[in-house]
Amino acid sequence: MVDYLCDQAVEQEMAVACFYYDFASRGVQSPTNMLGSLLKQLLSGLGAIPGEIARKFRGQKKVIGGRRLRLPDVVKMLADVSSLQRTFICVDALDECVLKHRVEVLEALGEILLRSPNTRIFMTGRSHIRGVVERGLGGRATSVLIKPRDDNIVTYLRTRLKKDTTPEVMDSGLENDIMKSIPEEISESYVASGVRETFVSCTTLTGANVDSYWSHSRWTQS
Amino acid sequence: MSQAFANNINSFNVSIFNATDDEPKILAWLSPLEPQVRHQDICDQRVDGIGSWLLETKEFRSWYNGNENGETDHAALFCYGNPGVGKSHIWYERRSVRNQE
């Protein structure tokens, strides 16, 4: 999605900034750092630093070896910069943001939407945070359920088979089983784990060393 | 820079600071995080065409285009689903999108 928006941005006068939450990085992904990162991307696109931000930097540089901005300052600057042009903000895996930060981030994003009417926010996350997101943005969010489609699963499998790094443990029988069994049996809930389980069942069907094949492949790591 | 954009910046009441030397320091000061690294990882793993159906949904179109004035009641779009369904990898096929234009 980010690349789709970036392609549009190249042709039109608009800006795109993105952020990817990762639970393993929760220690550094504070709301200030996250929103500061979005601001940094937008400023890079502008090619100039607004005077207000430069003045804040020069002032903070004098104390404690360069004191960082507070969250309200970052939110205000981000809202101001977002309002300069049509802006898209993309936030991936919001469920991997720690709970107390998630509330703050949603509140900040809601404030940016209020102050910058031309801004659009695209977010992804697991189903259980849908209510929190919709409430946190005060009814300004609409939601779409993402689930794998049969044709997408087939396309994905064909692409990954072409990139197979252990073709020596693959044969036409196993490949046919994969292409037939996975789209039939896969749960719409878990693509990656579904693929893994179906691979295991193929061991019985074909006698191939699927575990060896699996251990060398990276199919489920994306 | 277009005139409209320049006017917008003036209305923001900022003087454009020629930060040739300070700009990298200011950007680093704003945040130490570099999400473009993760973005490149996602791009490398992506399969063209997966998730392109999203662009055809009324929710996406309304969010992206708004009404005739570009306004919308839903300025945020939340795509939700269970782990592994490809939320981070929603992609589109450049060729098919361009053909529709």
Chai-1 contact restraints between the chains, C-beta under 6 A:
chainA,res_idxA,chainB,res_idxB,connection_type,confidence,min_distance_angstrom,max_distance_angstrom,comment,restraint_id
A,M1,B,I90,contact,1.0,0.0,6.0,A-B,restraint_1
A,Y4,B,Y92,contact,1.0,0.0,6.0,A-B,restraint_2
A,C18,B,P35,contact,1.0,0.0,6.0,A-B,restraint_3
A,C18,B,H39,contact,1.0,0.0,6.0,A-B,restraint_4
A,F19,B,P35,contact,1.0,0.0,6.0,A-B,restraint_5
A,Y20,B,P35,contact,1.0,0.0,6.0,A-B,restraint_6
A,Y20,B,R38,contact,1.0,0.0,6.0,A-B,restraint_7
A,N33,B,S31,contact,1.0,0.0,6.0,A-B,restraint_8
A,N33,B,L33,contact,1.0,0.0,6.0,A-B,restraint_9
A,G36,B,L30,contact,1.0,0.0,6.0,A-B,restraint_10
A,G36,B,S31,contact,1.0,0.0,6.0,A-B,restraint_11
A,S37,B,S31,contact,1.0,0.0,6.0,A-B,restraint_12
A,S37,B,L33,contact,1.0,0.0,6.0,A-B,restraint_13
A,S37,B,P35,contact,1.0,0.0,6.0,A-B,restraint_14
A,L39,B,L30,contact,1.0,0.0,6.0,A-B,restraint_15
A,K40,B,L27,contact,1.0,0.0,6.0,A-B,restraint_16
A,K40,B,L30,contact,1.0,0.0,6.0,A-B,restraint_17
A,K40,B,S31,contact,1.0,0.0,6.0,A-B,restraint_18
A,A48,B,I16,contact,1.0,0.0,6.0,A-B,restraint_19
A,I49,B,F17,contact,1.0,0.0,6.0,A-B,restraint_20
A,I49,B,A19,contact,1.0,0.0,6.0,A-B,restraint_21
A,I49,B,E23,contact,1.0,0.0,6.0,A-B,restraint_22
A,I49,B,I26,contact,1.0,0.0,6.0,A-B,restraint_23
A,P50,B,V14,contact,1.0,0.0,6.0,A-B,restraint_24
A,G51,B,V14,contact,1.0,0.0,6.0,A-B,restraint_25
A,G51,B,S15,contact,1.0,0.0,6.0,A-B,restraint_26
A,G51,B,F17,contact,1.0,0.0,6.0,A-B,restraint_27
A,E52,B,V14,contact,1.0,0.0,6.0,A-B,restraint_28
A,A54,B,F17,contact,1.0,0.0,6.0,A-B,restraint_29
A,F57,B,I26,contact,1.0,0.0,6.0,A-B,restraint_30
A,F57,B,W29,contact,1.0,0.0,6.0,A-B,restraint_31
A,D80,B,F12,contact,1.0,0.0,6.0,A-B,restraint_32
A,L84,B,N8,contact,1.0,0.0,6.0,A-B,restraint_33
A,D92,B,S88,contact,1.0,0.0,6.0,A-B,restraint_34
A,L113,B,A75,contact,1.0,0.0,6.0,A-B,restraint_35
A,R120,B,A75,contact,1.0,0.0,6.0,A-B,restraint_36
A,I121,B,A76,contact,1.0,0.0,6.0,A-B,restraint_37
A,F122,B,L77,contact,1.0,0.0,6.0,A-B,restraint_38
A,M123,B,F78,contact,1.0,0.0,6.0,A-B,restraint_39
A,T124,B,C79,contact,1.0,0.0,6.0,A-B,restraint_40
A,T124,B,K87,contact,1.0,0.0,6.0,A-B,restraint_41
A,G125,B,Y80,contact,1.0,0.0,6.0,A-B,restraint_42
A,S127,B,Y80,contact,1.0,0.0,6.0,A-B,restraint_43
A,R130,B,Y80,contact,1.0,0.0,6.0,A-B,restraint_44
A,V133,B,F78,contact,1.0,0.0,6.0,A-B,restraint_45
A,L137,B,A76,contact,1.0,0.0,6.0,A-B,restraint_46
A,R140,B,A75,contact,1.0,0.0,6.0,A-B,restraint_47
A,R140,B,A76,contact,1.0,0.0,6.0,A-B,restraint_48
A,A141,B,A76,contact,1.0,0.0,6.0,A-B,restraint_49
A,A141,B,F78,contact,1.0,0.0,6.0,A-B,restraint_50
A,T142,B,E59,contact,1.0,0.0,6.0,A-B,restraint_51
A,T142,B,H74,contact,1.0,0.0,6.0,A-B,restraint_52
A,T142,B,L77,contact,1.0,0.0,6.0,A-B,restraint_53
A,S143,B,F78,contact,1.0,0.0,6.0,A-B,restraint_54
A,S143,B,Y80,contact,1.0,0.0,6.0,A-B,restraint_55
A,V144,B,T57,contact,1.0,0.0,6.0,A-B,restraint_56
A,V144,B,E59,contact,1.0,0.0,6.0,A-B,restraint_57
A,V144,B,C79,contact,1.0,0.0,6.0,A-B,restraint_58
A,L145,B,G81,contact,1.0,0.0,6.0,A-B,restraint_59
A,I146,B,C79,contact,1.0,0.0,6.0,A-B,restraint_60
A,I146,B,G81,contact,1.0,0.0,6.0,A-B,restraint_61
A,I146,B,V85,contact,1.0,0.0,6.0,A-B,restraint_62
A,I146,B,K87,contact,1.0,0.0,6.0,A-B,restraint_63
A,K147,B,G81,contact,1.0,0.0,6.0,A-B,restraint_64
A,K147,B,V85,contact,1.0,0.0,6.0,A-B,restraint_65
A,P148,B,V85,contact,1.0,0.0,6.0,A-B,restraint_66
A,N152,B,I50,contact,1.0,0.0,6.0,A-B,restraint_67
A,T155,B,G49,contact,1.0,0.0,6.0,A-B,restraint_68
A,Y156,B,V47,contact,1.0,0.0,6.0,A-B,restraint_69
A,T159,B,V47,contact,1.0,0.0,6.0,A-B,restraint_70
A,S189,B,N82,contact,1.0,0.0,6.0,A-B,restraint_71
A,Y190,B,G84,contact,1.0,0.0,6.0,A-B,restraint_72
A,V191,B,G84,contact,1.0,0.0,6.0,A-B,restraint_73
A,V191,B,V85,contact,1.0,0.0,6.0,A-B,restraint_74
A,A192,B,G84,contact,1.0,0.0,6.0,A-B,restraint_75
A,S222,B,Q45,contact,1.0,0.0,6.0,A-B,restraint_76
